[in-house]
Amino acid sequence: MTDAKWHFHPKVRSGSELSRGERAADTMRNGMGSWPFVFGALGFLGLWMLLNSLLGHSGFDKYPFILLNLVLSCLAALQGAILLIAAKRADAISAELAQHTYQVDQETLDVAKQIAELTKQVHSLTEAVYKHIGAESGQ
């Protein structure tokens, strides 16, 4: 989410109202879905390969970096689960916003119906006043 302000919305739970898992999902989504994470990961990979290449035979993960491949495979597997958790959290936020919007729309519809009814009453009273004024003036 690009600079989302949904956490300021009065009907979306945030902060201490969230479970530990929901807060963790938000933190992971905001962390792993950011450019600093991407550049940090690239830096880590580059540093890993550079150090192990420079250390040669004494490196802990010699070329073709099998340990690094294992770490990246595990990270990819976890990222899939984390992305699903983050998507589930985003769906929950969307559902809370949709429910609030529906409630506001229903309240607005009720007010609009009341206004329409009052407008009809004002129209009827205005016609009655015109008829009364016309009758008194002899028209």
Steps between C-alpha positions, in 0.01 A plus 500: 500500500641830403488730799163358608309704754240231576628463855365852573148393398270482804349165403824315420660331797862600560765516768407319821168383348692260275617155597872430514473305173325789323765746619771259384332465159487879464865533602614224265296641210637848555855367536516240226298707258741792500794620295736501802431127540573435132824699507597344835443151358704583191778636721493187717516272194781703345697505825449124550626420150786751515630380838479133405665566165783699661553240773531228236542152646477624857154653440206342679289481181717445194375561146225407385375626841287199592435629852388835358263316264357311798452824697331666200271198445394509865447875479287460186288234670446722803433805286216320327334430833571852624349650186185292550478615862547862391234459230262352754564800726440739207171318430397547862574873477301523175210316660498739799505799267225352280281428803545857624425640154185287478383622841564863406322449166196353679491793743532742208216323319280529810578872526430548128161328542420725796599807298283386209205450734554841660524656153163343408351636823641848431358484147157399631506776761613755241210402272261526794635847586459615135143366490422669832649833387317472167168429675541797735594740222197394296685354205 
